[in-house]
Amino acid sequence: MLPNVGYITGRLRDARNVTGRIREAGRIRIRRVEEVSETLREPGIITGYRHENCSVLQAIASLFNATNETVNFWTHFLAAVYFAWLAVSLSSILPLFGDVYLHPLTCYLVAACCYPLTSCLAHAFSCLSITATHICFFVDYLAISMYSWAVAYLYFSYCFPPHLRDTWFAAIFLPVAAANSVLATLCASHSRFIRNLLLQKALRVAAFVVPYVWDSIPLLVWLRSCEEASCEESRLYHLSQFACVVVASFFYGSHFPERLAPGRFDYLGHSHNMLHVFSILATNEQLRAVLLDLRRRRQELHTAAWLPSPAWATRATPLLLLANFAIVFVFTYRLSRPHGNQGSVANHAPTQPQITTHTPTQQLLVNTHTPTQPQVNTNTPYTPLLSPTRPLTPT
């Protein structure tokens, strides 16, 4: 008995030592705003930053410590788990893959799981390097763009106004939504190469506001014109979703409240935290509303033969995903170029002065009567310590 107790005690001691070494390896020092690259700085956030050269282990360990990304990660990670649980629960009672009528809902559920998942992973691993920061958020933009497409497909299938079904608007609605998805990824990714912060923010906001407005047009028309019996249950959820989106957009664009009290909301309650919370609430309200609409309107839509072609789910959606990935690949390649344009990664770190006393083809001229002076190589331009160019900035 005693030898067994000793063996177990020894193994527990070894496990504790290993855990301690892992914890020590993953420990990082929290940085202040002046200690990190301008790429990582956020308006009104003074401390709580991770440095931009963390290891993967340090990045994971930081999610269990207080940083300005901890809440960003957990709000969307828990949301991804929640929507995955909803999708699995719905699949047990609905033939999500076998019923053509439910294909738009299936696409939407996949997108609703993926966009918070990619977001939390972007916030988790953006500290691996400056290049990793941009690539992580390129993929984040891709997921949001695909979500906007899924919303358009969902509304077109279950919330389209009857009096607009045989119009030019119905004919172009999904093709324009697909184009909006590609342009959103393109514009949001390109915004990371713009030095002007106001223009950068405006382009990024427009990249996602325009698809949202386009997607919402048929829903707004239908809510205004529908009979009370056909949309009374879902109306409140739809309106609640609109309210959540407005609040999320306000926090994203204003950087409130950290602008009013810099340093007070570094870890909890800053604008990006609020953006995450209200965007998830909006998605939840949207899903609840459409579940009511597709159940209540199914007979009406079957009678009107208003069933979108399965090709939108089985062909158009995968092609759209490939197009967005191609955009991410192009911008990733652009980051790797050694002498890119204004968004080149070479501009991230401050440049040190480079003074060369001589080149291989030049020798110091020594005068026996006067002290020798080193010659500055005029062929190499002098670069100041503080570069006037602004590096790329994150979301």
N, C-alpha and C positions, 0 to 999 in steps of 0.2 A: 504493500500500500504506500509506504513512505517513498520508495523510488519513483512510483508513478506521480506522486504529488510533486516531487522535485523536478521531474521531467516537465510537467505542466507549468510549474512556476518558471522554469528556464525558458520555455517557449513564449510565455507571456512577457517575460523580460526582454526577449529578443524582439518580439512584436512592438513593444513600447519603444525600444531603441530605434527600430526602423521607422516607426511613426514619427518619432522626434526628429530623425534626420530628414524625412520628407517635409515635415513642417518647417524645419530650419532652411531647407533648400528653397521652399516656396515663399519664404518671408521676403517682403519688399518694403522699402521705405516709402512712405507717402511723400509726394513732392508738392511744392507750391507752384503757383502759376509761372513764376519767373525761372523755375528750374526745368521746365519742359519746353519742347519745341512749340513754336507758334501754331503749328498744325493741330496740336491737341488742346489748345486753350479755348475756353468757353466764356462768353461775357458774364461777368458777375460771379464766376466760380474761382475762388482764391486758392483753395487747397483741396487735397483728396485725389490728386492726379497720380496715376501710375507712370513710371518712365517708359519710354518708347522702345526699349530693348529687353523686355521681359522674356523669360523662357516660358514654354508652354505650361510647365508646372507652376511657375509664379503667377501666370495669368489665371489658372484654375484656382489656385489658393487665394488670390485676391478677391474672388467672388464670395468668400466666406469671411472677409474682413471689410471694414468700413472704407470704401472709396467712393468717388463720385459716379462710378459705373455700377456699383453693387445693386442698387434698387432698379436701375435700368435693365439689368440682366434678369433679376428675379420676377419683375412684373411681366415680362414677355415669356420667360421660361415657363412659369406657372400657367400663363394663358395658353401656351402651346399644348401643355399637358391637358388642360381643361377642354380645349377644342378637339384634341385627339380622342379624349374620353367620350365627348358628345358624338363624334363621328362613328366610333365603334358602337355606341349605344343605338344610334339611328340605324346602323347597318344591320343590327339584330332584329329590327322590326320593319325595315323598309328594304326592298330590293334595289339598293343604290346603283348596282352595276347591271342588273338584269332588266330594269324598267327604263325604256328610253325617256319617258316623261321625267324621270328623276336624274338624268345625266347632268343637267345644269346644277342641280343641288350637289351632286357628287364633286363636280369641279370646284364649286364654291367651298365645300368642306375641306378639300385638299389645300386650297389656297389659304383658307382661314387658319389651318394648322401650320402652314409653311412660313407665312410672313412673320408671325411672332417668333418662330424658331430661328429663322435666319437673323432676325434683329438681335435676339439675345446672344447668338454666337458672334455676331459682329461686335457687340459691346464687350464680350468676353475676351476676344483675341485681337482686338484692334491695337493692343499694347505690344505686340510682338515686334513690330517695326513700323516706321512711317509708311512704307509701301504696303504692309499688311493692313494698316488703317484704311487706306483707300480701297484696296481690293475687297475687304470685308464689307464696306459700305456700298461698293458697286453691286455686290450680290444682294445686299439688303434692298437696294433700289429695284433690282430685278424682281424680287419677291413681291414688293408692293405693287409694281406694275402688273404682274400677273394676277394679283388680287383684284386690281381695278378691272381687268378683263373678266374675271370670274363674276364680279358684281354685275357688269353689263350683261353677261350671258344669263345670269339669274333673273334680273329685272325684265329682260326681253322675253323670257320664257313664262314668267308667272305674274308680272305686274304691268304688262304693256296695255295701254288704253285701247279698247275695242275700236274706237273711231279712227285710230291711226294705223291699223293693221295693214291696210291696202294702200299705203301712201309711200311717197319717196323716202320719208323719214324712216319707215320700217325697213326699207330696202338697204339703206346705208348705215343703219344704227350699229350693227355688229362689225362691219368692215371698218368704220371710223373708230369704234372702241378698240379694235385690234391695232390700228395705226397709233392711237393714243398710247397704248401700252408700250409700243416700241419707242415712240418719241419721249415718253416719260423716263424710261431707262437712259436714253441717249442724253436728254437735257440734264437730268439729275447727275449723271456721271460727269458730264462736261463741266458742270458747275464747280467741281472740285479743282478745275484748272484755271479758275478765274480769280484774280487777285482782289478785285473790287468786291468788298464784303457785301455791300448793298445789292449789287447786281447778282452776285452769287446767291444770296438768299432769295431774291426775287425769282431767279430762274428755277431754283429748286422748289419753291412753293408753287409756281405755275406748273411745273412738271407733274404735280399730283392734284392740284386743284382743277385743272382743265379736264382730265379724265373723270374726276368725281362729279363735276357739274354735268358733263355729257351723259354719264351713266344715270344721273338722277332725274333728267328731264322727263322720261316716260313715267317714272314713279310719281313725280309731282303732278303731272297732268292727270294721271289716273286717280290720285287721292283727291284731286279737286273735282273730278267729274263723275266718280263712281257712285253707284247707289249705296245708300247707307248699309244695306244688308250685306253687300259683297266685301266691304272693307272696314266695317266698324270695329272688328276685333283687332285687326292689324294696324289700324291708323295710329293708335297711341304709340306702338312700338316704333313705327316708321318715324314719327315726329320726335320721339326720344332719341333715335339714332341721329337725326339731323342736329339736334341740340348738342349731343356729345361731340360730333364732328366739328361744330362751330367752336366749342370750348377748347378742343384739342388744337385746332388751328390757331386760336388766339394765343395759347401758351407757346406753341412752336414759333410763331412769328414775333412775339413780343419779348421773349426771354424774361417773362415775369414769373416769380417775384424776385429772382436773384439780382436783377438790375436795380431794384429799389434798395436792396440791402445786401451788397456784395459780401460774401463770406458767411452769411447766415444760413444759406440753403445749399451748402456745398455737398452734403451727403444725402439729404432727404428733403423732398419738397420742391426741387428746382423744376424748371419748365419742361425738361425732357422727361422727368418722372411723370409729370402731369399729362404730357402728350401720350405716353404709353398707357396710362390708366384709362384715359377717356377714349383712346382709339380702340382698346379692347372692349370697353363698355358699348361703344358704337357697333362693333362687330357682333356682339352678343344680342343687342336689340334688333339688329338687322336680320340675324338668323331666326330669331323668334317670330318676327313679323312675316318673313317669307314662308316659314313652315305653316303658318296659318293661311297664307294666301294660296299656296299650292294645294292645300287640302280642300279649301272652300271653293276654289275656282276650277278644280280639275274637270268636272263635268262640262262646265261652260267652255273651257278651252278645247276639250275633245270635240264638242259639238261644232265649234268654229274651225276645227282642224288646225288649231294653232299649236303645232308641235315643231319646234326647231329641228333641223336635220341633225342626226347623230354625228355627222361629219364635223360639226363645230366642236364637239367634245373629243372625237377620236382622231381628227386630222388637224383641224385649225389650231387647237390648243397646243399640241406638241410642236407644231411648226413655229408657233408664236414663242414658245419657250426656247427653242433653238435660236431664233432670231435675237432674243434678248441675251442669251448666253454669248452669242457672237459679238454683241456690243460690249459686254463685259470683257471679253477676250481682247478686243481691239484697244480698249482703254487700259487694260493691264499691260499690254505690249507698249503702249505709249508711255506708261510709267517707267518701263525698263530702258527706254532710250537714253543713252548717256548725254546727248545734247539736244533734248527736246525743246519745245517752245516754252512759253511762259509758265506752264505747269510742270516743268521737269522736276523730277525728284532731286536733281542736283542742287536745287535751290532750297532744300529743306534745312540743312544745317548751316550755321554761320560759317563764312569763309574766312580762313586765317590769312593774314598778310604773307605774301610770298616775295621775299627779296633775295635775289641770287647775287652772290658776290662775283661770280664769273661763270662762264660757260666753258665747255671743253675747247672751244676755238679761241678763247680769250684768256690772257694771262694778266696778272696784276703788274702794272708798270711801277717799278721801284725807282725812286729818285734818291740818290745818296745824300742830297742836301735837305730834302723835305720828307716828312713821314709819309709812308704809303697810305693812300686812301682806297678803300674798296670801291669797285665799280658796280653800280646797280645795273642789272641787265634790263635795258630799255625795251628789249623785244618781248618780255613777259609783262603783261599789264598788271599794275598793282591793284589788288582787290582789298577794299576796306574790311575791317573786322565786322562791322555791322552792315550786312547787305541791305540796300534800299529796296530790294524786291521782297514782296510778301509771299511766304510759302503757302501751300494749299491749306485749307482749313476744313475741319470735319463738320458733320451734321450738327 
